[in-house]
Amino acid sequence: MARTHGQYVHCDSRRQRQTTGIILGHETYTMKRNLKERKVMGLHTGPPVVTDPKRVMGKSRPLGLLPLQLMKASSPTVRRWRQLIVGSLDSELVKKFRIGTWNVRSMKAGTLSTVIKEVRGNNIIICVIAEHRWSGKGHLTPAEGGKIMYSGGDKSGYGGVAVYLNKDCINMMLGYNPVNDRIISVRLKGTAHNLTIIQTYAPTTQASEEERELFYDCLQQTLDSVQKQDEILIMGDFNATVSKRMSEKECNTIGEYGIGTRNEAGERLVEFCLENNLFVANTMFQNHRRRLYTWTHPDCSRQQIDYILAQNRWRSSIMGVRTLPGADCGTDHELLMAEVKTRLNLLKPGARPIRYDLTELPLNIAYKLEIKNRFDVLGRITEQMEPNDLATEINKIFKETAEKHIPKMKTKKNALDKQQNSS
């Protein structure tokens, strides 16, 4: 008799399957592996069921059939069996991926490509950036691929925060919020819950107490605006040293692996974490000292001032945090990386772009005339428009005029549709 991974009983309704099933239920089910063991337990001794665990929840399984409950979900064997079944359905959604934060000190010409190269070389799919020193707010698509959302001040040369998404994450993004030159947030689509990442660049220790409190008030407002169901990560350069755990009340907030001596800014950061039930992930994982420090002081001392904060309710999703000293873009900060395990939903890409027949475009007088007229109107109001709005309007003009005056390229599908319509 062939070995089997499960025995099934019939469920009359979909609701009954959901309340007792593998994915949605509170228990996980299995059974004895062979016919002899089933006889001993007094179970059904008919034909064996599906032997491949990856096909149990697939199309080959008859509807209304579920494994008979024999073991609790705490069993390691059962947990592994459940991972095989669920993983066969959405293995592309449940994975461990890397998120990074990096104070680059400046992103002048050429530095951007270096930053992206280092980030991609370390398999980081999302990297939040501090102190890019750009002015204004907006987004751009670099030549290397991906997308960058940035938020800067009124003048270039100081501060600024940004979020870089690689090409695989662009369709996950639900939106972003450029709060000011010190805070930006981005929201990504998940299956059970969404993921919100907040990037920060805190004032230095030389800043006034009023400026530091203004930063934390703004950060608190941004945190409060996030939907309660979301998983939240707060990352960036906090210009503070929290060191190790110093009291019993910090047992769920600060770990044993922080470095340095806690300063006044560190006390304020710990207070913020306690108020919002956050923990400092850097201090929770034991690493070599060179994997812990994030900044090299001008006197060559090494300190830990960049942090990744997460909610205690999602503590198990943080698999590890460490710096990557090999990454270099000319900054005195290290690239700080977290391995996160969660379910991200890869949104389906939009419709395929329309392909136009451009062979007769030089002779298309109507197209040229409308383009000229619409750009004449646009030229009178360009001084009143933001650069991003102007680019959007230009794309809109070309798209609408092309749809109106330029025929689409003939494809097999279009030819088939024409034949069906003519018949």
N, C-alpha and C positions, 0 to 999 in steps of 0.2 A: 504494500500500500504506500502510495506516495505521501511524503510529508505535506502538511498543510499549515497555513498560518491562521485559520479562523473557521468557525462554524457559525451558521446564521440562523436566525429566527425571523419570522415574517412580521412586518409592521404595517398596519392598515392604512396609515395616512402619512403625509409628508411631515406634519407637525410631530407625530410620534417618532419619526425617524430623526428629526432634528433634536428632540429632547433626549434621545437615547443614543445618538450617533457619535461618530468618532470626532468630527471637527467641532461641533457645537456643544457637545455634552460635557458633563463634569467628570466622567469616568472614561477610561480607555479599556478596550475589550480585547481578549485573546482566548485561546483554548489550547488544549493538549495537542501535540503535534502529530500523533499517529492514531490509527484505529484502535490499537490495544489500550492506550491510555484513555480513549474516549469510552470504551466499554467499561473500564474500571470505574469511571466517574458516572456511569449510567446515562451517557449522552447518546445522541442520534448516531447510528453507525452506518448511515447511507453513503452514497458516493462522496468522494472528497470534493471540497470546494476549491475556489481559485487558489492556485499555489503561488502565484506571483503577487507579492504584496503591493507592487506598484499598479496592479490592475484591479485591486479591491474596490477603489473608489472611482474607477474609470467607467467607460461606456460598456465594457464587457460584463459588468456586474448587474444582475437583474434588479430592477427597482423594487424597493420594499424589503430588501434583505440587509440584515445587519449582524455583526458578530455577537455571539452569545456572551454575556458578561460572566467572567470567571475570575479576573484579576483586577486589582486596583491600579489607578494611574501612576502610583508611586513606584511601580516596578521598573527597573532600568530596561528590561527587555521590552516591556510595553511601551515605554517612552521612545525607544529606538524604532519600534514598529510603527508608532504613530508618526514619527519623523519621516519614515520612508513613504508612508501613504500620503501625508500632507505635502511632503516635498515633491512628490511626483506631480502634484497638481499645480503648485506655484513656486517651484524652486527658483525661478528667475526673480521672484518678488522677495523672498526671504533670504537675505545674504548679509554677510559682514562687509561693510564698506568703510572707507576712510574719509574723515572730515578733518580739515586743518585750519589753523589760524596763524597768521604771520604778520608781524610789523615790519614792513619793507623799508621804512624811513623815507622813501621817495620812489616814484615810478616815472622817471624821466624817459626820454626816447631810448629805446633798446632794453630798458629794465623790465618792461611789461612782458616781452617775449621770454626773457630769462626766468621771470617768476612763473609763467605758465609752463615752461619747459621743466622746471624743478618740481612743480606740483604734479604734473602728469607723469614725470619720471618716477615719482613715489606712489603712484596709483591712488592719488587723492582726487575724489570726484567733486568735492565741494571745498573751497578754501575761502575763508573770510580774511580780508586784508585791512590793516590799519596803517594810517599815516601815508596815504598815497600822494597827498598834497595837490590834488586837483581841485578846481573850483566848480561850483554848480552841482546839479543832480541830473541823473539820467542813466542810460544804459548803452552799451556798445558791444559789437561783435568783433573780437580780435581776429587777425589773420590766421592764428593758430587754431581757431575753432572755439566753440563754447560761447559763453555770454557773461558779461560783467555788468552788474548793477552798482552804481557808486553814488555817494552822497558827500559833498564837500562844502566848504564855506563860500563866502562871497568873493574871496580873493584866493588865488592859488599860492602855494608855497608853505601851507601849514595844515596839519591835521588831515582829516578825511578818512572815510571808511568805505569798504566795498565788499561785494560777494562775487566770487567766480564760480560758475557752474560749467562742468564739462558738457560735451555734446549729448551725452546720455541722460543728463539731468534736466535739460532745458524744458522738455515736455512735462516734467514733474511739477514745475513751478506754477503755483496758483496766484502768486503776486508778491510784490515786495514793497517795503515802506521806508523810504529815505527820510528818517526823522530829522537829523541834523548832521553836522560834520563829525559827531562822535558816536552816533548810533544809527544802525540800519538793520532791518529785519527782512527775512525772506521766508515764505511759507511753501512747503512741498507737499504734494499729494501722497497719502498713504492709503492702505487698505482699511485696517481697523481704525486708525487715527492718522492725523496729519502731523508733519514735523515742522516746527518753527525754529529758525536759527536767528539769534540776535547777536550782531557783531558790535563790539564796543571799543572805544579808545578813551580811557579815563584821563583826567588831568594829572599832571605830574605832582610830586610831593612839594614842589616849589609854588604851586598854585594856591590861591587863597581858600580858606575853608568854605566860604560862600560859593565859590566856583565848583568845588567838589560836591557840595550838597545839591547844587543845581543839577549836576550830572546824575546823581543817584535818584533825584526826584523824577527826572526825565526817563531814566531807565525803569523806575518803578511804574510809571504811566505806560510805557511801552509793554512791560510785562503784563500789566493788568488788562491791556487791550487784546491780548492773545486769547483765543477761545480755550475754555477750560479743558476740553478733551484732547488738545494738542500735546504732543511731546515737545518739550522746550529745551534747547541748548543755548546757553549764553557764553560767548567766547570772546577773546580779545586781550588787549594789553590793558590791565587794570592799574599799572604803576603802583602796585602794593605787594607787600610780602606777608603772607599769612603763616608761614613756618609750619610747625606740627601742631597736633591737637594739644590744647593747654588746659582743658577742663572737661568734666563729664558731660556737660550739656552740648559739647561740640562733637560727641562721638559719632553722630550721623552726618556731620558737616565737614570736618577736617580729618584727614587720615594721618598716618604715622610717617609718611615719606615726603613731607615738605622740607624745604631747605631754607636757610637764612634765619634772621631774627625778625619777629613780627614787629611792624611799625604801626603808626597811627592810621595810615591808609589801609593797612591790613586789618586792623580792628574794625574799621568801617565796612570793609568787604565781608568779613565774617558776620557782622551784625545784619547786613543785607541778606546773606544766605540763610541765617536763622529765621528771619522774618518771613521768608518765602519758601522755606522747606527745601533748600537747595544744598547740594554738596559739591565740594571742590574736587573734581575727578583727578587732577594731577597728583594730589596727595594720597590717593587711595591705592596706587599701584607701585609695587617695589621695582625699581629699575636702577641701573648703574647711575652714578651721580651725573655723568655727562649726558644722560637721557632725562635728567630732571631740571637742570638750569635752563632758563629761556633767554637770558640777557647777559651780555658781558659788559661790565662797567668800564669806563675809561681807565680806571686804575687796575684793570685786568682781573678784578674779582668777578665771580659768577653768581648771579642771583636768579630767583624765580619770581617773575612779575606778570607773566602771561598765564591765563588760566582758562579752563573749560569747566563751566558750571552746568549741572543737570539736576532735574527734580528727583527726589528720593523715590517717588513712585515708579520712575523708569530706571532705577539704579541697575537692574540686570541687563539693560540694553547696552551699557558701556562695557566693552570687552577689554579695553586697555587704553592707556594714554602715555605718550612719551614724545620726546623731541627727536628731530632728525638732524643731527649736527652736520651731516654731509651736504645738505641743501644750502646753497649760497647765492645771494643776489646783491651782495655788497652791503648788507645790513649787519648791525650788531645783535640782532635778535635771532633766535632759532625758530625753525618751523615746528610748531607744536601740532601733533596729530593724535586723533582719537579714533579707535575702531568701534564702530557702532553697529549693532545688529537690530534691525527693525524691518518692517514691511513697507517698502515704498512701491507706489503704483506707477508703473511706466505708462503715462497717458499715451493714447494712440495719436500718432502724428496727424496733422491736418490733411486735407485733400491734396492730391497731386497738382502741381502747378499747370496752368493751361499753356499749351504750346501753340504759338501763332505761326501762320504762314507768312514769312517776311519776304518772299520772293518778289512781290509786287509793291512793297512798301515805298520805294522811291517814286512810284507813279500815283500813290494814294494821296490825292490833293485834299480830300476832306479831312483825313487824319492830320496832315500838316497844318491845315487852317485852324482846326479846333485846338490843337496843341499850342499854336501861337497865340490865339485869343485868350486861352485860359492862363497862360504864363504872363501875358500882359496884365491881366487883372491881379494875379498873384504878386507881381513885381511892385505894385503900389502899396502893398501891406506887409512886405517882408520885414521892415524895420520894427513892426509891432509884434512879431511872432518869435517864440522861442525856437532854438535850432532843431529840437526834436519834433516840434509841431510842424515846422517848415518841411522837414524831410518826409514826414507822414503825408503832408498835403501834396508834395511832388509825386510821391509814389501813387497816391490816389488818382492824380490827373492822368498819369501814364496808363494806369490799369483801366480806368473807366473809358478812356478814349480808345484804347486798344480793343476792348470788348465791343465797342460800338462800330468801329470802322475796319478792323483787321480780321479776316477769316481765320478760323482755327485750322491747324494741320489735320489732314485726313489720317485717321487711324483705322485699324480693322474694326474696332467697336463702332466708330462713327459710320463706317461704310455699311456695316450690318444693320444699324438702326435705320439708315436711309432706305435700304432694301425692304425692310419690314414695313416702313411707313408708306413706301410706294405701292407695295402689294396690298 
